[in-house]
Amino acid sequence: MSIRKKTRAGEDANQHPDAQSKGQTPSPYFRASDAIPHTGVYRVFHAEHRVSHEVILKAGENFPRCEKCQNDVHFELLKGVSDIETDRDFIYVYEIPHPRRDGNGKIVA
């Protein structure tokens, strides 16, 4: 489910900021290197090498390019989230942890 936020001027904040100024039909998609307008969950669409997937991206940074398809990738905001910097339950994961097992092969917490 996609959310739609309105700016004060009534513009759709989920749409690419350049579209309206160029007289184009606004698009809900963002390209690699565009500024990320809202922290949230984005769907990533790649050229052809993999199916779409979801990522969490932070406002104020730029949309990343893909290692394989480079700039031929685009993003769609699915759900805005609160400020993750102040959310004590949000953690950055730099490596996916695997469950630990005891001597009998049981998973331990």
Helices and strands as residue ranges (DSSP letters): H 17-21, E 29-31, E 40-46, E 53-57, E 73-80, E 100-101, E 107-108
